[in-house]
Amino acid sequence: EELCLPPGSVAWVLEPGRGKSYALYRSRADIEARLGALGAVVVKKGSRLQKNEVTLLVIPEGAEPGSVSTSLCPSARVVRESWVSRRSLALRAGLLSPPPPPPPP
């Protein structure tokens, strides 16, 4: 499996269900920070990104990928938080090169 995120990746981190929490990260903000370090643009509240631009839907461990509705993000790939963790650890270990800086506005 390829560890690098494709250029232009847009990620949306979904909240865990009621009474559940993330297994590998303390909060949604931690996962979003890791995705940002990997070079993905993260959809946050008040973001100007459209839902149809999302390429990755990140769900908590234990959640079923089939239980996530992808009708708003038809081209998005559903991944678990362990998917983010593997790539984050590879970046820290030097197995992945850091993403290029964003272009100036």
PyRosetta script that sets phi, psi and omega in degrees:
from pyrosetta import init, pose_from_sequence

init()
pose = pose_from_sequence("EELCLPPGSVAWVLEPGRGKSYALYRSRADIEARLGALGAVVVKKGSRLQKNEVTLLVIPEGAEPGSVSTSLCPSARVVRESWVSRRSLALRAGLLSPPPPPPPP")
pose.set_psi(1, 134.9)
pose.set_omega(1, 179.6)
pose.set_phi(2, -67.8)
pose.set_psi(2, 133.0)
pose.set_omega(2, -179.1)
pose.set_phi(3, -90.7)
pose.set_psi(3, -27.6)
pose.set_omega(3, -178.2)
pose.set_phi(4, -72.6)
pose.set_psi(4, 142.0)
pose.set_omega(4, 173.0)
pose.set_phi(5, -78.6)
pose.set_psi(5, 139.5)
pose.set_omega(5, 176.6)
pose.set_phi(6, -63.3)
pose.set_psi(6, 145.4)
pose.set_omega(6, 177.6)
pose.set_phi(7, -57.5)
pose.set_psi(7, 141.3)
pose.set_omega(7, 179.3)
pose.set_phi(8, 81.2)
pose.set_psi(8, 16.9)
pose.set_omega(8, 179.6)
pose.set_phi(9, -66.3)
pose.set_psi(9, 135.2)
pose.set_omega(9, 177.0)
pose.set_phi(10, -122.4)
pose.set_psi(10, 120.4)
pose.set_omega(10, -174.7)
pose.set_phi(11, -113.4)
pose.set_psi(11, 144.4)
pose.set_omega(11, 175.7)
pose.set_phi(12, -126.7)
pose.set_psi(12, 118.7)
pose.set_omega(12, -179.1)
pose.set_phi(13, -93.1)
pose.set_psi(13, 119.1)
pose.set_omega(13, -178.8)
pose.set_phi(14, -87.6)
pose.set_psi(14, 144.9)
pose.set_omega(14, 178.4)
pose.set_phi(15, -72.6)
pose.set_psi(15, 146.2)
pose.set_omega(15, 175.1)
pose.set_phi(16, -69.2)
pose.set_psi(16, 160.3)
pose.set_omega(16, 179.4)
pose.set_phi(17, -64.8)
pose.set_psi(17, 172.0)
pose.set_omega(17, -179.0)
pose.set_phi(18, -58.3)
pose.set_psi(18, 132.1)
pose.set_omega(18, 177.8)
pose.set_phi(19, 76.8)
pose.set_psi(19, 6.9)
pose.set_omega(19, 179.6)
pose.set_phi(20, -116.7)
pose.set_psi(20, 165.3)
pose.set_omega(20, 177.9)
pose.set_phi(21, -142.1)
pose.set_psi(21, 173.2)
pose.set_omega(21, 176.8)
pose.set_phi(22, -71.9)
pose.set_psi(22, 146.2)
pose.set_omega(22, -177.6)
pose.set_phi(23, -89.4)
pose.set_psi(23, -35.7)
pose.set_omega(23, -173.5)
pose.set_phi(24, -105.8)
pose.set_psi(24, -17.5)
pose.set_omega(24, -179.5)
pose.set_phi(25, -125.9)
pose.set_psi(25, 155.5)
pose.set_omega(25, -178.5)
pose.set_phi(26, -76.6)
pose.set_psi(26, -32.0)
pose.set_omega(26, -175.5)
pose.set_phi(27, -153.2)
pose.set_psi(27, 169.5)
pose.set_omega(27, 176.1)
pose.set_phi(28, -61.6)
pose.set_psi(28, -38.2)
pose.set_omega(28, -179.6)
pose.set_phi(29, -61.3)
pose.set_psi(29, -36.4)
pose.set_omega(29, 177.6)
pose.set_phi(30, -63.2)
pose.set_psi(30, -44.0)
pose.set_omega(30, 179.6)
pose.set_phi(31, -65.7)
pose.set_psi(31, -42.4)
pose.set_omega(31, 179.4)
pose.set_phi(32, -62.7)
pose.set_psi(32, -38.6)
pose.set_omega(32, 178.2)
pose.set_phi(33, -64.7)
pose.set_psi(33, -41.6)
pose.set_omega(33, 178.3)
pose.set_phi(34, -63.9)
pose.set_psi(34, -42.1)
pose.set_omega(34, 178.2)
pose.set_phi(35, -63.0)
pose.set_psi(35, -40.0)
pose.set_omega(35, 176.6)
pose.set_phi(36, -62.1)
pose.set_psi(36, -40.7)
pose.set_omega(36, 178.1)
pose.set_phi(37, -65.5)
pose.set_psi(37, -27.9)
pose.set_omega(37, 178.3)
pose.set_phi(38, -82.5)
pose.set_psi(38, -6.9)
pose.set_omega(38, 176.7)
pose.set_phi(39, 102.5)
pose.set_psi(39, 6.6)
pose.set_omega(39, 179.0)
pose.set_phi(40, -87.7)
pose.set_psi(40, 148.6)
pose.set_omega(40, 170.7)
pose.set_phi(41, -87.0)
pose.set_psi(41, 132.4)
pose.set_omega(41, -175.2)
pose.set_phi(42, -107.1)
pose.set_psi(42, 130.8)
pose.set_omega(42, 176.2)
pose.set_phi(43, -77.2)
pose.set_psi(43, 122.2)
pose.set_omega(43, 178.5)
pose.set_phi(44, -126.2)
pose.set_psi(44, 171.6)
pose.set_omega(44, 177.3)
pose.set_phi(45, -59.5)
pose.set_psi(45, 132.7)
pose.set_omega(45, -179.4)
pose.set_phi(46, 80.8)
pose.set_psi(46, 6.2)
pose.set_omega(46, 179.6)
pose.set_phi(47, -70.3)
pose.set_psi(47, 148.7)
pose.set_omega(47, 179.6)
pose.set_phi(48, -88.3)
pose.set_psi(48, 1.6)
pose.set_omega(48, 179.9)
pose.set_phi(49, -75.8)
pose.set_psi(49, 144.3)
pose.set_omega(49, 176.4)
pose.set_phi(50, -86.6)
pose.set_psi(50, 149.7)
pose.set_omega(50, -179.5)
pose.set_phi(51, -63.6)
pose.set_psi(51, -29.4)
pose.set_omega(51, -179.8)
pose.set_phi(52, -74.3)
pose.set_psi(52, -5.7)
pose.set_omega(52, 176.1)
pose.set_phi(53, -87.8)
pose.set_psi(53, -11.9)
pose.set_omega(53, -176.3)
pose.set_phi(54, -67.5)
pose.set_psi(54, 132.5)
pose.set_omega(54, 178.0)
pose.set_phi(55, -110.2)
pose.set_psi(55, -18.1)
pose.set_omega(55, 179.4)
pose.set_phi(56, -134.2)
pose.set_psi(56, 128.9)
pose.set_omega(56, 171.0)
pose.set_phi(57, -109.3)
pose.set_psi(57, 117.6)
pose.set_omega(57, -177.8)
pose.set_phi(58, -99.3)
pose.set_psi(58, 124.0)
pose.set_omega(58, -179.2)
pose.set_phi(59, -115.8)
pose.set_psi(59, 157.6)
pose.set_omega(59, 178.0)
pose.set_phi(60, -66.8)
pose.set_psi(60, 157.2)
pose.set_omega(60, 173.8)
pose.set_phi(61, -59.8)
pose.set_psi(61, 144.0)
pose.set_omega(61, 178.3)
pose.set_phi(62, 88.6)
pose.set_psi(62, -17.3)
pose.set_omega(62, 177.1)
pose.set_phi(63, -78.0)
pose.set_psi(63, 144.6)
pose.set_omega(63, 179.7)
pose.set_phi(64, -84.4)
pose.set_psi(64, 125.5)
pose.set_omega(64, 178.7)
pose.set_phi(65, -58.0)
pose.set_psi(65, -30.6)
pose.set_omega(65, 179.9)
pose.set_phi(66, -72.8)
pose.set_psi(66, -15.2)
pose.set_omega(66, -179.2)
pose.set_phi(67, -85.4)
pose.set_psi(67, -4.0)
pose.set_omega(67, -178.9)
pose.set_phi(68, -95.4)
pose.set_psi(68, 125.8)
pose.set_omega(68, 178.1)
pose.set_phi(69, -77.5)
pose.set_psi(69, 124.7)
pose.set_omega(69, 179.2)
pose.set_phi(70, -107.7)
pose.set_psi(70, 17.8)
pose.set_omega(70, -177.9)
pose.set_phi(71, -64.8)
pose.set_psi(71, -32.3)
pose.set_omega(71, 178.3)
pose.set_phi(72, -79.3)
pose.set_psi(72, -23.5)
pose.set_omega(72, -177.9)
pose.set_phi(73, -129.1)
pose.set_psi(73, 71.9)
pose.set_omega(73, -171.8)
pose.set_phi(74, -62.8)
pose.set_psi(74, -27.1)
pose.set_omega(74, -178.2)
pose.set_phi(75, -97.3)
pose.set_psi(75, 5.7)
pose.set_omega(75, -176.1)
pose.set_phi(76, -78.8)
pose.set_psi(76, 144.1)
pose.set_omega(76, 174.4)
pose.set_phi(77, -96.4)
pose.set_psi(77, 132.5)
pose.set_omega(77, 179.7)
pose.set_phi(78, -90.9)
pose.set_psi(78, 122.4)
pose.set_omega(78, -179.5)
pose.set_phi(79, -130.3)
pose.set_psi(79, 158.2)
pose.set_omega(79, 178.4)
pose.set_phi(80, -94.7)
pose.set_psi(80, 168.5)
pose.set_omega(80, -179.8)
pose.set_phi(81, -63.9)
pose.set_psi(81, -24.5)
pose.set_omega(81, 176.6)
pose.set_phi(82, -65.5)
pose.set_psi(82, -29.4)
pose.set_omega(82, 176.5)
pose.set_phi(83, -62.4)
pose.set_psi(83, -43.1)
pose.set_omega(83, 178.0)
pose.set_phi(84, -67.6)
pose.set_psi(84, -42.4)
pose.set_omega(84, -178.5)
pose.set_phi(85, -60.9)
pose.set_psi(85, -44.5)
pose.set_omega(85, 178.7)
pose.set_phi(86, -57.7)
pose.set_psi(86, -45.3)
pose.set_omega(86, -178.3)
pose.set_phi(87, -70.6)
pose.set_psi(87, -36.1)
pose.set_omega(87, 178.4)
pose.set_phi(88, -66.2)
pose.set_psi(88, -42.5)
pose.set_omega(88, 177.6)
pose.set_phi(89, -66.2)
pose.set_psi(89, -37.7)
pose.set_omega(89, 178.0)
pose.set_phi(90, -65.0)
pose.set_psi(90, -38.4)
pose.set_omega(90, 177.4)
pose.set_phi(91, -64.8)
pose.set_psi(91, -44.1)
pose.set_omega(91, -179.8)
pose.set_phi(92, -65.8)
pose.set_psi(92, -34.3)
pose.set_omega(92, -179.3)
pose.set_phi(93, -81.1)
pose.set_psi(93, -5.6)
pose.set_omega(93, 179.3)
pose.set_phi(94, 87.2)
pose.set_psi(94, 8.4)
pose.set_omega(94, 178.9)
pose.set_phi(95, -79.4)
pose.set_psi(95, -19.9)
pose.set_omega(95, 175.9)
pose.set_phi(96, -116.7)
pose.set_psi(96, 141.8)
pose.set_omega(96, 174.6)
pose.set_phi(97, -82.6)
pose.set_psi(97, 148.1)
pose.set_omega(97, 179.3)
pose.set_phi(98, -61.9)
pose.set_psi(98, 149.9)
pose.set_omega(98, -179.7)
pose.set_phi(99, -66.6)
pose.set_psi(99, 153.0)
pose.set_omega(99, 177.6)
pose.set_phi(100, -67.0)
pose.set_psi(100, 151.7)
pose.set_omega(100, 179.4)
pose.set_phi(101, -66.0)
pose.set_psi(101, 151.1)
pose.set_omega(101, 179.6)
pose.set_phi(102, -66.0)
pose.set_psi(102, 151.1)
pose.set_omega(102, 179.3)
pose.set_phi(103, -67.3)
pose.set_psi(103, 149.0)
pose.set_omega(103, 179.6)
pose.set_phi(104, -66.8)
pose.set_psi(104, 148.7)
pose.set_omega(104, -177.8)
pose.set_phi(105, -69.7)
pose.dump_pdb("model.pdb")
